[in-house]
Structures are given as structure tokens and as C-alpha cells.
Amino acid sequence: MNATSLISVSLPPAFSPEAAEQAAPCLSSPSLLTLLPKCSSLREFKQFHALSVKSRLHRDPLVVSKLIDALVDNSSPSLLAFAHQLFDEIPHRDVVVFNTLVRGYSRSHDPHRAISLFCQMLEASITPDAYSFPSLLKACSSARALEEGRQTHASAIKLGLGDNAFVLPTLIHMYAQCGDIKAARSIFNLTEDNHRCIISYNSMITACVQSSRPTEALALFRELQTRNIRPTYVTILGVLAACALIGALDLGRWIHEYVKKTTFASHIKVHTALIDMYAKCGSLEDAVCVFEEMRFRDTQAWSAMIMAYAIHGQGIVALSQFDEMLRKSVRPDEITFLGVLYSCSHAGMVDEGLRYFRTMQSDYDIHPGIKHYGCVVDLLARAGKLEEAYNFINGLPIAPTLILWRALLSACGEHGNVDLGMKVFDRIMKLDNSHGGDYVILSNMCAVKGRWDDASQIRHLMNKRGVVKVPGCSSIEVDGTVHEFFAGDGKHPDSMQVHRMVDMVVEQLKAIGYAPDMSKVHHMHLTEQQKEASLRYHGEKLAIAFGLINTSPGTTIRVVKNLRVCSDCHSYAKLVSLLFGRKIILRDLNRFHHFGGGKCSCADYW
């Protein structure tokens, strides 16, 4: 579009371009505004503005506000900058034009500008209205500006808008995105039922998932169902993520059936979330079915499928999928390479993993993030190349984070390298000394080597600092209900029956060669019998026993654990799969273990 075409839209065809420019002052604002929807590029918007100047309408409040509104809605940085330029030229600004520009910046890559504009509005003694706060709160969410969000909340309350139907959902979202889940939940709970809209529910469900509270997220989903509030695809994504976190396969399948009956079936993001859910709930077969049924697969869908194969120990298949993705001319992204590197790490393919890491940068110009570096450290460390991993971390172009050091510390524990473990532990303590797992790994390393004084000192330091180890928790879903088991505790209603089942299973397994692996029980003063007792009632064993009791013969038992599975529970699960003819799928902190016929899919490399 050029200036001539803009003018000719509103003027008689008999006019020449020169005559049109001379006649421009005769244009009315309604006639001029009919041209605005035809603009899409910065050049065309500037031509429109030039025409408004020639028409002497560039000071018309309606024309200016409509032009700024159109520029903001196009969500382009260059158009937003032009909108701000026009805004600065307005002699008398009102709340509407401020709101428009704040809305634009709240959706931009520079949300802090929205906060600055709001301050400018207050300095100009312009009172915000109900439309000011949703955009401003969205900007605080994007910028993770919790303190500014709290001040915005206070301003809304002072103006009597704290309980406004438009403001409440964005308040919940802001607190949730900024990590204050308690404040988000508090506002949600105080919200009257008739003000609890789907946006509020979506914000809370997403917040619960991000805060690792999947049970609360699922409870919220059930609540909105009882209130006949229609979910959106955002709701479905949140609920599927919650199912994935807790391993709720039955509920995930119910959601899938629901999706099939709705328009959500056409959303590629929903299908990608289904792949992720099925994979993390232990049903690789269902994940593959969803992937194969997709008519169109984007980078995210391919990446989800590659990661699904990777976490289920099928690294070769994952890399084959990556090759197929390239053959389909789908360009990989940073998430794709995370799946590829993860596959190599858990399959022990060190050379291949390092080659892919180099390819990511040289062939696709993808700059590694901290998670990519973490995969390389894990790749080297799992293979016993601990010094090489240590040197890799020290040679990084960015400051090493806890993710990297903890991956190496864990590997030092598995390979029994106490001296390097000590060095790595010291680096971790400089960054964070509040994580109980770090102390336990190093203490156990020292105990294995007979360095009891060192082990005792580390435990004493842990107690002195008030650090508590995260308790191991294993969960199993039976008939749509998720049951949780903690090592040695008897809080579950059926714990007595479950403990008796474990005792019976252990005695049967001993008859076919099972011997408890007490090499990882690091308490100097415990007898052999006490060590065995401490191993017997680990959460994984309790969950498997519950599955044996409450599911019919031949049914697959699916267990989810929040920590890494121990070597004794791993051996126990292999023999249970053999003795009882059951397939057991155990998801731990790092991957899936598929037990069957006395073997595990990880080939004892995990």
C-alpha cells in the first residue's frame, strides 16, 4: 500500500494523486479511519499518519487513539515504538490512551515499560480504571515483578477495584506467575463463587502445576466441573501436566477421551501435552499412538516424542526419530536437542552425545542453555569420566549452576570418588547449603570408604544448619485414586496389610536368590538385621505390594517415585516381575524402568 492507494480509497476515482493530496484536508475523521484496517506494516501506518497530518486530523483524539490502538494490536516492536512516539506527541492524554499503551507493553518483550507508564499516569494525576489493572498485572507477571505486583494490588484496593471481576483473575495469575502460590490461593479462596471464572481456575491450576502441587491442580479441575464451568484448552494443558507429574494415567486417559469429543482435538499443543502425559505416566505405547494419529507435527510434537523415547530408555529409537524429523524438514530447537542429549546420556553413548552437542551449535546455531550443559555433564559423569566432567564445568562460558554441580556430585557418589566429591560439595555449598540431598550423598560416599569421621562431621553440619532431607515418596494409581507411600511410615489406611505383603514377597524372593543389597545402608552402629529392616519398607516396595494386592493378576503395576530408585529396590522389582509374572513400570527422578521377566529396560545403567 502507498500514499496514493490510501487516498484513492476514500476519494472519487476522477481525482489525480496531486488533486487527492490537495483535497486531503477535506477528509473527515470517519472517512480517514476507514483506511486504518488496511494498514499492516510500519510504512503503511506512517503513511496513514502522514495523511492524518495533511488532513489536519492528527490532533483529533479519536484518530490518534484508534491509530495507537491499531499499532498496539499488531504486537510488533517497531509498531509499538511508533505508537509510543505518537503517544509522546499528545498534549493532553487520558486514561484510555494510557491503558492502550500499557496493554501493548504488557504483551511485549519489555513489560517493565508498562510499569513505568503506569507510574507516569499517576504522576499526571490520571486515575486508573478497571481496564488499567489487568494489563498492568499482566506486565508484572511477565516481568516476574512481585513487589510491583503487590503495589498494584494495593492501588486497586484503594480505588475500590480489588474485587473487580476483570482484576481478580489477573491478580491470581500475577501472584501465581511470580511464585507466591499462597497469595494466589488466598485470593482465589476469598473470591465469591460467581466471580470464579475459567481464567481464575486456569491461573490456579497452572500455578499448582508449576509449584509441584499436582493433587491440588486436579482437585481444582474437579471443582470447576461440578460448577459446570467449561474448560478451555489452557485448562486441559494444565490438567494433563498435573497428571504427568503424579503419574495419574487413568485420569489422563479420561481427559484424552474428553478431548476427542471437543474442538480441543484440533489443537496441536493439546496433542503434544497428551504425548508428554502418556510418556510420563509410563504408557509409551499410548504416547506413540497419539503421535502417529497427528496429521501435522511441529517441532514441539517431535521433541515430545523424542523425549518420550529417551526417558523410557529407548535411546536408539529416540535418535532414529530425530533423523526422521530432519528428513521431514522439521527444524529442531533447543528442546529437541535436550531430548537427543538425554537419550545419549542414559544409553551411555558418550561420543555420539558430544557430536550432537557440537552439531547443535555448528549446524543449527542453537546456543546451549544450562540444561544442555547439564546433559553433557551427566553424559560424561555417568560413564565414569568424572575429571573430564569437572573440567568441562570449569571451562564453561557461563557461571556454573547447582544443576551442573549436583549432577556431578551424584555421579561421584555412584562411582565412589570421594576426593572429587568433596571438591564438588564445596562448590555447591557456596551456592546453596540448604539441600539435604547434597549432605546425604557426600556422607554416604565417606561411609562406603570407611571414612566415618568425615561422614559424621557432614551429618553434624547438616543438623547444625537445620537441613532436612526430602523424604522418599512413591505413589501408585489404582481405580482412579493415587496412593502415596513413604519409607517405613504407616500413615496409609492399608499399611499393615501392605507391610505383611512385603514380608511375604521378600521371603519368596529369597527362595529364588534375592539378597538385600545393604551396601548403601550407611549407619555404622546398625546390625545386619537392622540394616535389612531399613531397606525392606522403602516406598517403592510398599507401592508395588499395594499394586499386587489391589490389581488383578497380569495387570501392569505403575509406580512413581520422587527420588532416584535405590539398587536394592531395583533388584527387588526385577525379581517381583519374574516371580509374579507382572510388568512393573517404575518412574524415578531421572527416567523410567520397565521391569519384566526379571530384567529392566535400563540394563542396570541408570
N, C-alpha and C positions, 0 to 999 in steps of 0.2 A: 504494500500500500504506500502511495506517495501523497504529497500535499494536494496535487491536482485531483486524485481519486477521492480524497477525503471531501474536498469541496463539492465535487460533482455529485456526490450522493444526495446533498441537500438542495442543490441549485438546479434550475432548468437546464437541459442539455444544450440550449442555444447559447449559453454563456461560454465564452472562451476562458481559459485559465486566468488570463490577465483580468478579464471582467469579473471573474469569480473573486479574485483577491480584492478588487476594488469594492465588491458587493459584500465582502465578509462582515463589515460592521453591521449589516442589516440582519445577520443571523440572530435568532432568539436562542435563549438557553435550552429550551426543549428541542429545537432543531439541531443544535450543536451536540446535545447529549445522545441523539440517535446514532451518532458516529462512533461513540465510545466503545460499544460492544465489538466493533470491527477491528479494534486495536489489539495486538498481541505482543509486539516486540517493543523494545525501548525506543527505537527510531520512530515507530508509528505513534507511540504515546507522546513523544516530544513534538511530532507534527501536530497532533491534536492540541497540545498545549500552545503551540505557536499560533494555531488558528484561533484559539480562545483569546489570545492576546490581540490579534488583529480584529477580532470581533468585539473587543473591549469587554469580554466576559470573564477574564482571568481573575477578577476580584469577586465574581459572583459566588457567594457561599455554597450554593447548590452545585455549581460546576466544579469548584475546587474540591469539595468533599466527595463528589462522585468520582472525580479523577483519582484522588488519593485512594479511595476505596477500591477502584479497579486495579490500581498499581499493586496494592497490598495483597489482593486476592490472587495475583499471579505468582506469588511466592518466589520471586527471583531476586537475588541480592542486588542486582543492578536496578531493577524496578523499585525495590524497597528504598534504595538510596535516593532515587529520583523523587519518590514520594516524600521522603524526609526533607529534601531540598525545597519542594513546593510548600511543605508544612512550615518551614522556617520563614518563608516569604509572606505567610498570612499575618496581617497586622493584629487581628482580633480572633483568637482561637477559642472554640467552645469545647465542651466535654465530648461531643460527638467525634470531632476530628482527632482529638487526643486518643479516644478509645480505638479509633480505626488504626492509628499508627502503632499503638501498644499491641493491638491484636496481631499486626504484621510481624513485629519483632518477637512476640511470644512464640511464633511458629518458625523463627529463623534460626540460624546457627549462632546468633548473638543475642540471646534472650536477656542479657544484662541491660541492653539498651531500653528494653520495655520498662525495667525497674527505674532507670534514670528518667525516662519520660514521665512516669507516674510522679516522681518527686518534683519534676518541672511543673506538672499540672497543679500540685499542691502549692508550690511557690507562687503560682499565678492566681491563687485563691479560687481555683475552679474545683467545685465539689464533685467527687467521683459519684457515679451512679451504679445501678445493678449490673450494667454492662461492662463497667471498668474492671471489676474484681475478677471475674472468671478468666479474662485474658492475662491479667497481672499474675494471678495464682498459677496459671499455666506456665508463664515465664519463670516463676520461682521454681516450679517443678523441673523444667528443662535445665535450669542453671544449678539445680540442687542447692538452692539458696534458702536454707531452712530458717535462718534468722530473719531474712527479709520476708519470708512467707508468714512467719509469726506476727511481724509488724503489720503486714497486710491484713491478716486475720483480725488484729486489734482495731485497725482502721474501719473495717467492715462492721464490726460490732458497734463502734462509736456512732456510725451513721445509721444504725438500725438495720443493717443488711446481713448480719451474721447468720441469720436463719433463712435467708432468701433462697428460693427454690433453684436459682441458677448458681448461686455462690456455694451452697453446701456441697454439691458433688465435687466441685473443683478444690474445695478445702480438703476433703477426704483424699483426693488424688495427690494434692501437693504434699501433705504430710506423709502419705504412703511412699511417694517417689523420693522424698528427702530422708527416708529411713526412720521416721518417727511413727512406727506402726501403732504404738499405744495411743498417740494423739488422734491418728486416723480412726482407730476403732472407737475411741471415746466419742468423737463427733458422730460417727455412724450410729452408735448406740443411742445417742441423745436425739437423733433425727426422728421425727414422727413418721409413722408408717406411711402416711400419704405423701411424704416427701422423699421416701426411699425409692429412687428411680433406678433404672438399669445402669446408669452411669455410676451411681454410688456403689452399687453391687460390684460392677466391673472393677472399680478402683480398689475396693476392699479385697476382692478375690485375687487380683494381681498382686497387691501388697502382701497378702498372706503367702502366696507362692514365692515371691522374692525374698521373704523373711523366713523361708523354710518352715511354714506352718500349713502344710497341705490339708491337714484334717479340718482346720478352721475354714479353709477355702471351700472344701466340699460341703461343709455344713451350711455355708452361706448360699451355695448353689441350690441346696435342697430347700432352703428358706425362700428364695425367690421363686422356686417352682410352686411352693404351697400358696404363694401370694399371687400366682398367675401372672407374673411379670415375664414378658417374652425376652429370652436371652438374645444377645447379638453374637456376631462371630468372635468378638473380643471375649465375651463370656466363655465361649466354647474353648478358645485358646487357653484361657486361664485354668479352666477345669481340667483340660487334658494335661496341662503342665503339672497340676496338683496330683492327678492320677499317676503320672510318670514318677513324681518324687516319692510317693508312698507305695508304688507298685500295685495300685488298685486296678487290676486287669478287668475284672467283671464290670466295674463301673465304667471303665474306659470303653469296653465293648458296647455297653448300653448307650453311651454318648455317640459312638460311631453309628449305631442303628438310628438314633435320633437325627444325626446329621444327614443320613441318607434320605430322610423324609422331608428335608427342608432345603432352602436355597443355599445353605452353607455348603452343600455338596459341590458347589461350583467354585468354592474358594480354595485356591492353591495353598494358602497359608494353613488352612484347616487340615488339608491332606498331609502337609508337611508335619504339622503338630501330631497327627494320628500316627505317622511313621515313628516319630520320636517317642510317643507314648507307648506304642506297642513294643518298641525296642527296649525301652527302659523298664517295662513291666515283664520282660522276659519272653515275649512272643515274637521272635524274629520272623516266623512264618507269616503272621498277620501283617507285620511291617512290610514284608516283601509283596504281599497281596495288594496292599494299598498303593504301593509304589507302582506296581505293574498295571493297575487299573487307571492310573492318572493319564489323561490324554495329553497334557502338556506338563513338562517337568522343567522347572527353572533351577538355577544354581543352588538355591536353598534346599529343594527337594532332593537333588542328587547328593548334596552334602549330608543331609539327614540320613540317607540310605547308606552312604559310605561309613558314617559314624556308627550306624546300627550294626553293620557287619564287624566293625572294629571292636566294639565293646563286647561282642559275643565271641570274640576270639577267632574270627574268620578273616584274618589279615590279608590272605591271598585273594579272597573273594572281594574284599574292600578295594584292593589295589586294581583288581580287574574291572570293578565298577568305575573307578577313576579313569582308567583307559577308555572305557566305553563312553563316559561323559565327554572326554576330549574328542572322540570320534564323532559324537553328535554335535560338535562345535559349540558346546556349552562351556563358557569360560569359568574356571574355578575362582573362588575367592579365598579370603583368609580362613573362613570356617572350613572350607573343603580341605585345605592343607592341614588343618588341625586333625581332621579325621584320618588323613593319609599318614601323618606322622605318628598318631596314636596307634594306628594299625601296625606300623613298623616296630614301634616300641614294645607292644605286647606280643609280637611274634618273634622278637629277638633279631629282627633284620636291620642290623646297625648300618651297614654300608648303604643299603637301599634308602634308609631313612635320611642319612646325611646327604645323599644325592637329591632326594626330593626337596630337602631344606634349601639346597643351593638352587635348584630349579625354580622354586617359588620366587626367588629374588631375581635370578638372571632372565628367566623366560616370561614371567608374568608381572614383574615389577611390584610384587607384593612385599611390603616391608614387614618383617617379623614383629609380632607383638610378644608380650611377656609369656603368653600361653604357648606360643611356638617355641620360644627358648626353653620353656619348661618341658616340652615334649622331647627336645634334643637332650636335655639333662637326664630325663627319665630313660631315654633310649640308651645312652651311654652307661648310666648307673646300673640299670637292670642287668646289663651284660657284664657287669663287674669292672667296667672301665672307670673306676671312681676318680682316679687322679686326673684322667682326661676330662671328666665331667667338671671337676673342681676348677681346672684351668680354663675350661670353656666359660664358666660363670664369671671368673675373674677377668676374662678378656672381652666381655660384652660391652657394646657401646652405650648401654644404659645402666643405671644403678640396679644391681640385683635385688630382687624382692624375696619375700618369705616363701612364695611358691617354689622358687628355684632351690633355695637352701633346704627347705623341708623335703623336697623330692630327693635331694642328695643325702640328707640325714637318714631318711627311711632306707635308702639303698645301703648306706653304711651299716645300718642295723642288720639287714638281710645278709650282707657279706662279712659281717664281723670285723669291720675296720674301725677299731676304737679310736686310734690316734687321729685319723681324719675326721671321725665323728665328733671328737672333742673340738676340733677347729671349726667345723661347720656349726656346732651348737653355740659356740661363742659368737659367731656372726649372727645367728638367729636371735640370741639374747639382746643384741644391740638394736634390733628392730622391734622385737616383741617378746616379752618374758612371761606372758600370761597364758600360754597354750600348754596344757598339761601333757599332751602327747609328745612334745619335744623332750621333756624331762624323762618320761617313761622309756622312750626309745633309747636314750643315752644310758640311763640307769640299767636297763636290761642288757645292753651291749657290754657294759662293765661287768655285770654279774656273770654273763656267759664266759668271760675271760678270767673269772675268779678275782676280779678287782673289787672286792666287796666294800672296801673303804670308800672308793670313788663312787660306787653305786649308792652307798649310804649317804654320802655328802650331797649327791644330786637330789635324792629323795628329801633330805633335810631342807635343802634350798627351796624345793617345791613347796613343802609345808610352810616354811617361813614366809614365803610370798603369798600364801593362801591360794595357790593354784590347784585346781581340781581337774582331774582327767575326765574327758567326756565319756559317759558310760556307754558301753556297747549295747545296742538295741537291735533286735531282729524282729521283723514283722511278717505276718502271713495273712493273706486274704482268703476267707472261707465263707461261702454263701453271701458275698457282698459286704461282709464285715471284716475290718482289718484288726488283727490281734497282735499286740506287742509283747515281747519278752525281753527282759533284762537278765544279764548273767546272775544266776543264783538267787534272784528275788522271787517271792511268792505272791505277788500282787494280782496275778491273773486269777480269775474265779476258778479255773480248772487246773491250777498249778500242781496240786497234789497228784491228780491223775496223770498229768504230763510228766512229772518227776518220776513216777513209777514206771511210765512207759520208757523213759530214757534209761532207767536202771535195767529194764528187761532187754532193751535193744543192745546196750553195751555188753551184757553177759552173752547174748547170742553172737555178737560180732567178735568177742574174744575167742569164741569157739572156732572161728574161721581165720584167726590170725591177727585180729586187731590188738594193738598195744598202744595205750595212751602215750602221746608224744609230750613228755614232761620237760623237754629241753628248753621250752620257752617259759616255764614257771620259775621265776627268779626271786625266790624267797629263801634265804639261807637256812632259816630255822624250821622250815616245814618238813615233815616226814614225807616219805614217798606216798603214803596213803592220803595225806592231806593235799599233796600236790595233785594227785589224781582226782580227788573230790572237787578241787577248784576248777579243774578242766571239765568235769562231767556235765555241769549245768550251765555251760555257755549258752547265750541266747539262740545261736543257730541250731544247737541240738534240741533245745526246748521247742522252737518253732517247727522243726522237722517232725518231732514227736507228736506235736499237736496236729500236724497235717496227716500223719499216719493214723491217728485216732479218728479224725473227723472227715476224712475223704475216703471214697471207695477205692478198692484195690485197682491199680493201673492208672489212677489219676496222677497227673503231674503235680508235684509239690513245688510251689514258688515262694522263695524266701528273700526278703530284702534286709540287708544289714548296713548300718551307718558307718562301720569301720571296716578295715581290711580283715578278711577271714583268716583265722589262725591255722597253722599247719595241722593241728590235731583235728579241728572241725572239718578241715578239707579231707583228711583221710577217713574220718567218720562218715562223711556224706558219700564218698565213693563206695564204701562197703555197704551202707544202707541201700544205695541204688542197686547193688548186686544182690543182696540178701532178700530184699522185699520186691525186687522187680519194678522199682519205681524210677521214673525220671525226676530228678531234682534240679531245679534251676535256682541258683543262689546268686543274687546280685550283691556285691560288696562295694566298698568305697570306690574301687577302681574299674571293675569290669564284671562280666557275667561268667559264672561257672556252670556248665551243663554237665551234670553227673548222670551216667547211665552205664549199666553193666560193669560197675567197678572202676570206671575211667572218668576223667574230666577233660572237657574241651580245651582247657588251658595247657594240657600236657605237663602239669606241675610247674609251669613257668608263669608266675604271677606276682 
